């Protein structure tokens, strides 16, 4: 059996295409996470509301979108929305909005769980010493909820990076899509896909490292005297 001859020089020839793919992935990630956080911040308080007219629709939206695989959501939005609602979005914005909705409902549950996990007795203790609601949020509720939210929030951000590859199914020029095109054009799938994997590692590892630094900073500021 002939041994496969690796040739990574092909990557240098197409470096500009790979760079643009990385930038596209970064744009999808930044916008989908930003919009997802906004969706989460809107749905979380509605989900926590004592009024069923607010909490029930929010819970229904969260459970519905969580039940749909993100690939199905992206493809459905791209092909079905123009037919059903007359809304035709570009493949890029379809990917961003679909992933933002999918990510946002998970953020909503993460935010809700973090806020509800704070012991109400701590809030009452803050009120008993004359702290204002803003001070309680800044010095008690906020830091405690943040520390509990941060690990699952980071995991969801990492999933958002990985979910960005779903844009390849609607021809968005992100890392996987361009990698597949190059694999077909150069007949070097092993080198190209190895590069794609490394690009995702390089994207995700700094995010994990930055989250660890942020968590330690909050611990040192509020919980270690």
N, C-alpha and C positions, 0 to 999 in steps of 0.2 A: 504494500500500500504506500502510495506516494505521500511523504510528509508535507503538511501544509507549511508554506513559507509566509511568515508574517511580514507585512510591509506597512509600517505606520507612516511612511513618507507621504502617503496619499492624503493624510489629514492636513498636512501643511499646504498642499495644493488647494484645498477647499476651506482654508481657515476663515476666509471672509464670510462664507456661507454659514459655517458653524457659529461664528461670532454673532451674526444676525439672528440665528436660531436661539442662542442663549439670551440675547436681548428681548426677543419675542416672549420667551418663557418667563423672563423677569417681569415684563409688562403684564402678562396674564396673571402672574402670581400677585403682583402689587395691587392691581385693580380688584381682582376677585377677593383677596383678603380684606382690602379696605371696604369694599361694598358689603362683604360678608359680615364684618364687624358692625357696620351700620344696621344691617338686617337683624343681627343678634341683639344689638342694644335696643332696637324697637320691639322685637318679639318677646324678649326676656321679661320686661316689666308687664307687658300685656298678659303673658302666661302666668305671672305671679299675682295678677289682680284678683281681688275678692269678687269682682263683678263678673258673672258668668258670660255676660254679653261681650266681654273683652277676652276673658281667659279661654273660653271654648273655641272661638275661631282661631286664636293664636295656637292653641294645642292641635287643632285639626290641621293647620298649615304645616306645623312642625312635623307631625307624624306622617302626613302625606308625603312631603318632600323627602324625609328620611327613608321612606319605604321604597323610593325609586332609585335604582342604580344610577350613578352620575353619568355613565355613558349613555344610558337610555334618555336621561334628561337633556343632555347636550344634543343628541341626534333628533329627539322629538322636537325640541325648540327650533332647530334649524329647518327641519322639513315640514313640520305640522303647523307651526304658528302662521306661516304665510297662507296656508290653506284655510285654517279655522278662523283666524282673526285678521287676516290681511296684513300682518306685521312681518315684513321681510327685513331681517338684520343680516349684516355681514357675518361671515363665519367667525371672525375675531370677536365681535361683540356678542354673538350668540354664546360662544365659549365662556367669555367673561361673566355674562349675566347668569348663565346656567350654573356655573361653578360658584358664583357668589351666593346664589340662592341655596345651593346644596350645602356650602360651607356655613352660611349664615344660620341655618336652623340648628346646626351642631353648636355653633358659638352661643346661640340663645340658651340652649340647655346647659352649657358649661357656665355661662354667666349666672343663670338662675341657681344652679347647684352651689356655686361659690358664695353667692349672697345669702342663700338660705342656710348655709352651713355655719354661719357665724352665730355663736351663742347669744340669744336675746338678752341674757343676763349681763353680758358685757356692755351692751347698748344702754341698759337701764343703769348700770354703774356709771357710765359716762354722763348720763343725764343727772344722776344724783350729785355729781360734783360740779354741776353747772356748765357742762360742755354744750355748745351749740350743735345742732344737727350737722352743720358743715364740719365742725371739729371732730365729731364722732366718726363721720365718714372718712375724714382725712387721717385720723390717728388710730382708729379701732377697726371699723368695718372694712374700709378700703384695703389696708395692708393685709389683714387676715384673709379676706376674700381673694386678693390678688395672688397670694402665695398658693392658695388652693386651686385657683383657676389656671395658674401659669403652666404646670405640667400638661394637663389635657389640652390647653390652648396651643401649646407648642406642638404637641402631637398632631393636632388638627391642621396647623400651618404646614407641617411636613407632608401630611396627606394632600394638602392643596398643591404643593409642589409636584407631587406624583400625579395628581389628577389633571395637571396641566397637559399631560400627554394625550388626554382625550380630545384635545383640539385637533390632533392628527386625523381623526375620523371625519372632520368637516374641513379638512385642507387648510388648517392654520399652520403657518410655518414655524412651529416650535421645534424643540430639540429632536424629539422622536420622529416627527414628520420629515424633517430634512435628513435625519439619519437614514430613514428608510429609502428616501430618494437617492441618496449617495450610495447606499448599499447596492441598489439596483443598477445604478449608472457605472459603478466602478468594479463590481463583482468582488468587493472586499467587505462582506458583512461582518466578519469577526472583528476587524480593526475598527469599523465604524461603530458597531454596537458597544464595543469596549469603551470607545471614546464617549458615547452617549451615557453609559453607566458612570464613568468618571466625572462627567459634567454634572450629573445629578448629585453625586457625592460632594463635589466642590460647592454646589449650591446649598445643600442641606447641612453640612457640617458647621459652617459659620453660624447658621441660625441656631443650632443646638448649643454651640459654645457661647453665643451672645445671651441666650436664655439663662444658661447657668450663671454667668456673670451678673445678670440682672437680679436673679433670685438671691444670690449671696449679698448683693448690695442692699436689697430690701431687708434681708435678715439682719445685717449689720446695723442698719439705720434704726429699725423699729423694735427689734427683739433681743439685741445684745447690748447691754450697757456695762 
